[in-house]
């Protein structure tokens, strides 16, 4: 740069890559849940509410209500525009994964372990 300035009178301005090409930020997702009641067999109905945030805007949510990290994300609900789902759960431990996809195709996943045993609580 110094040689070019002296010999060619050319000025080079250094800028960060982010100034030239905006770096895409992955969306974030948070999930809340609310118990809606139980049936005669003790199964619990749970309502899930996902809130995604992205500078590009949220396109949709996908839900995997039987998530297994070794098998990967296998959507039970492929495209959910509102981010709300209700499901019945038997007693036991359940793993639920929620994926948010933004308008640029970037995604993030939140995983929830849910224990149903008389009362419902997030683990």
N, C-alpha and C positions, 0 to 999 in steps of 0.2 A: 504494500500500500504506500509506503514511504517513497519507494523508487518511482512508482507511477505518479505520485504527486510532484516529485522533483523533475522527472524527465518528461512527462507527458502533460503535466498540470491537470491530471485526472483525480477527482476526489471520489473515494469509495466510502459509502456510508454503510456501516454494519447494522443489521437489524436482526431481530429474532425471527425464527421460522414462523412463530405464531402471528407475527405481523403480516406476513405474506400469505400464509395458508392457515386459516383458523383450524385449530385442533378440535376434533369432535369429542365431546364429553359424553360418556355413557349415561344413560338415564338412571335414576334411582327409584326404588320402590319400597314402600312401607305397607304393612298389612295389619289391619285390626280385625278382631273377631268378636262376635257377640252371640251368646247362647239364646236360642229362640224357644227352647222347651225340650221336653222329652216325651217319648211315647210309652205305651204300656210295657214294652220290653226293656225299657231303660236306655234305648238309643237316644242320642242327643242330636238335635238339629242346631247347626251352627251357621251363622251368616258371616261371610268374609268380605272385607272391603279393602281393596288395594288402592293406593294413591301413588301414582307415578309422577315423576318430575323430569323434564328434559327441556333444554333450550330450544330444541327442534319441535317440541310438542309430542304428546303421547299418541301413538297410533292405536295400539290395542294391548290387552293382557291375555295371557294363556295360563291355564291352571292344570297342574298335575296332582290329583288327590291321592295318588298311591306312589309318591316319589321314592325312587331308590337311586342313590348316587352312583352305584356301580352300573346300573342299566341306563342311566341318563334320564333326561327330561322327556316324558311321553305324555303329551297333553291329553287330558280328559275333556277339557274345553279349549278349543283351538283359538277362537277369536272372540274376545269379550270386550266390547267398546266401553262399557261402564265401569268395569272393575269390581263387580259385585256378584257373589255366588253364595248359595245356601246348599248344605249337604247334611245328610244323616250319618252319624258315626256310632258304631258299636263300641262297647268297652274295649280298651286297649290303647296302644300307642300308634299314632298315625303321623306320617310325614307328608306335608303338603308343600308344593313348590309353586310359586307365582312368578311368571316371567312378564316383564314389561318391554315392549318394543316401541321405539320412537319413530318419528317420521323419516329419519335418515337410515333406519334399519338397524340401529344399535340396540342392544338389549342388556338387561340385568335381571338377575333372579334372586328372589328371597325365599328361604326355606324355613318352614315352621314345623316344630315337633309338637303334636297335640296329644295330651293324655286324657282319655275319657275313662273315669273310674268313680262314679258317683257324682263327682263334680268335674267341670271342665276347666283346665288351666293350660296356659301356654308354657312350654318347657324352655 
